[in-house]
Amino acid sequence: MPNSGNRAALAATSRAAAAILGGYALALAFTAATTLALQHGGAWARGEAMITAGMLAFVVYLLAALRAFVTPSATRAWAEPLAAAAALSAFAALLAA
């Protein structure tokens, strides 16, 4: 039977990795989708849309990182930001086409 201390450390490490990597993927997808949405829907200039989306992405990254430590399981800490990133990436791909 694995040591419970090692198991807790592994869960914390997994959550930290989910916060960093999952939050980054979500922020990146959010930036792409928001930039394209502002360009197409709001008729914003490309530079203004990119700066605005990039600044908002910092808030999204922070919230995703915090959420990784609040979720009931480490699996869910990985699944939530990656599922949201996949949905936003699909939305960005539709806007780019």
C-alpha positions as CSV (number, residue, x, y, z in Angstrom):
1,M,0.0,0.0,0.0
2,P,1.5,3.4,-1.0
3,N,2.4,5.8,1.7
4,S,-0.4,8.4,2.2
5,G,2.2,11.2,2.5
6,N,3.6,10.3,-1.0
7,R,0.0,10.0,-2.3
8,A,-0.9,13.5,-1.0
9,A,2.4,14.9,-2.4
10,L,1.6,13.4,-5.8
11,A,-1.9,14.8,-5.8
12,A,-0.6,18.3,-4.9
13,T,2.0,18.1,-7.6
14,S,-0.6,17.0,-10.1
15,R,-2.8,19.9,-9.1
16,A,0.1,22.3,-9.5
17,A,0.9,21.0,-12.9
18,A,-2.8,21.3,-13.9
19,A,-2.8,24.9,-12.6
20,I,0.3,25.8,-14.6
21,L,-0.2,23.8,-17.8
22,G,-4.0,23.6,-17.9
23,G,-4.3,27.3,-17.0
24,Y,-1.8,28.2,-19.8
25,A,-3.7,26.2,-22.4
26,L,-6.9,27.8,-21.3
27,A,-5.5,31.3,-21.4
28,L,-4.0,30.7,-24.8
29,A,-7.3,29.4,-26.3
30,F,-9.2,32.2,-24.6
31,T,-6.8,34.8,-26.1
32,A,-7.2,33.3,-29.6
33,A,-11.0,33.0,-29.4
34,T,-11.5,36.5,-27.9
35,T,-9.2,38.1,-30.4
36,L,-11.0,36.6,-33.3
37,A,-14.4,37.4,-31.8
38,L,-13.5,41.0,-31.2
39,Q,-12.2,41.3,-34.7
40,H,-15.2,39.8,-36.4
41,G,-18.1,40.6,-34.1
42,G,-16.9,43.9,-32.7
43,A,-15.0,45.1,-35.7
44,W,-12.0,46.0,-33.6
45,A,-8.5,46.6,-35.1
46,R,-6.3,43.5,-34.8
47,G,-3.8,45.1,-32.5
48,E,-6.4,46.4,-30.1
49,A,-8.2,43.0,-30.0
50,M,-5.0,41.2,-29.3
51,I,-4.0,43.5,-26.5
52,T,-7.4,43.4,-24.9
53,A,-7.7,39.6,-25.1
54,G,-4.2,39.2,-23.8
55,M,-4.9,41.3,-20.8
56,L,-8.1,39.5,-20.0
57,A,-6.2,36.2,-20.4
58,F,-4.2,37.0,-17.2
59,V,-7.5,37.0,-15.2
60,V,-8.6,33.7,-16.9
61,Y,-5.2,32.1,-16.1
62,L,-5.5,33.2,-12.4
63,L,-9.0,31.8,-12.1
64,A,-8.0,28.5,-13.8
65,A,-5.0,28.2,-11.5
66,L,-7.1,28.9,-8.4
67,R,-9.8,26.5,-9.6
68,A,-7.2,23.6,-9.9
69,F,-6.8,23.7,-6.1
70,V,-10.5,23.9,-5.3
71,T,-11.7,21.0,-7.3
72,P,-12.6,17.8,-5.5
73,S,-10.1,15.6,-7.4
74,A,-6.9,16.0,-9.3
75,T,-8.4,14.4,-12.4
76,R,-11.1,17.1,-12.5
77,A,-8.4,19.7,-12.0
78,W,-6.9,18.6,-15.3
79,A,-10.2,17.9,-17.1
80,E,-11.9,21.3,-16.6
81,P,-9.3,23.6,-18.1
82,L,-8.5,21.2,-20.9
83,A,-12.1,20.8,-21.9
84,A,-12.7,24.5,-21.8
85,A,-9.5,25.1,-23.9
86,A,-10.7,22.5,-26.4
87,A,-14.1,24.3,-26.7
88,L,-12.5,27.7,-27.1
89,S,-10.0,26.4,-29.7
90,A,-12.9,24.9,-31.7
91,F,-14.7,28.3,-31.5
92,A,-11.5,30.1,-32.6
93,A,-11.1,27.6,-35.5
94,L,-14.7,28.3,-36.6
95,L,-14.1,32.1,-36.5
96,A,-10.8,31.8,-38.4
97,A,-12.3,29.8,-41.2
